[in-house]
Amino acid sequence: MWPATVPDSLDAVKKHDPARQPQADPQTPDVTQASRRQIRSSELFGDQREVLIEHAGEIYSLRHTSKGKLILTK
């Protein structure tokens, strides 16, 4: 359901605009980024369109679609 009133200005929208948020200092390491491993999809898929991933005893399929999207299914 839509709100009953609409703000007169875009001030409320601008407050939540990520582009207007302060940027992190490039000299300060980003702890969340440093603690996560990043893998290029080309390294993961090679010349294939699908890889199988075992997780917690289950097999998942990760597919690279013709439109460039990734689909993970169980």
N, C-alpha and C positions, 0 to 999 in steps of 0.2 A: 504494500500500500504506500502511496506517495505521501510525503508530508503535507500537512494542511497549508503551510506557508512556505514561501520561497524567499531566501535572503535577497535584499536589495542590491547587494554587491557580491563580488566573487571573493571577498576577504576570507570567508570560511573555507573555500576551496583552495586558495593560495596557501593557507597555513599548512595544508597536508600535501603540497606539491613537493615530491622528492628532489626535484631540481633546485628548489629554494632552500634545501637543508644545508647546513655547513658541511664542508668536505673534510675528511680526515687528513691529518698531516702526513704527507708522503714519507717523512722520515721516521714516523712511528709505525712499527710493524702491526699489522692487523692480526690479532690473535686467532680470530675465527678462521680467517683465510689460511694462516700458517698451519693450523691443526688439521686441515682437510686436504686429502690427496686429490689432485686434479688430473684427469686422464682425457686426452683428446679422443673423440669418438672414432677418428680414423685409426688410432692405435688399437682401440677396443674391437672394432669391426674388421679391420684389414680390408680385404676385398669381398667380404660377405655382407649380407643385409640383415643377418640375425645372429645373435649369440645367446647361449644358454647360461644362466647364472644359478648356481646352487646356493641357497640361503636357508639356514635352519632346517635342513633336511628336505627342502622343497626345491623344485626346479622351476625357474622363471625364464620366460623368453623376452629378450629385448630386441625389438625390430626397428630398423631404420626405414621409414617409408619413402616412397618416391617423391613426396612433397617435402622431405627433409625433417620430418617429425620423428620423435622416438616414442615407441609404444611398449610398455612393460605389461606382460600378462602372466598369469599363473598357469 
